[in-house]
Amino acid sequence: MSSPAGGALAPGTGVDAAALPLAHEPLPTEEVRDGAPTAASVVLAALGDTEIGVWEMTPGTASDTEADEVFVVLSGRASIAFDDPDLPDLEVGAGSVVRLADGQRTVWTVSETLRKIYIA
């Protein structure tokens, strides 16, 4: 992960998270289920042990093992399927707020490039 131009946000500064340029890389082959999705992220700030950043994934399907996090979708659309049969799939889009737990196994199907702010 990288930091915004000039480093992490200093107190009293701001950034347009929706317009922040991100450097995409292909996802690991073993995670890709369909398509050729790429992802990018940037760390905006650290508050103690908590990290706040921006993450983005292009259309496609990929599996992941989650960290403890809460995120807010800024733009795009996706479906998140959980490996836990007690949890329904989630459809997320701009304004969605989601809580994930460390170790949860998910499959993300992104239909429109998804950008989120995460707190982990």
ABEGO torsion letter per residue (X at the ends): XBBBBGEBBBBGBBBBAAABBBBBBBBBAAABABEBBBBBBBBABBBEABBBBBBBBBBEBBBBBBBBBBBBBABEBBBBBBABAABBBBBBBBGBBBBBBBGBBBBBBBABBBBBBBBX
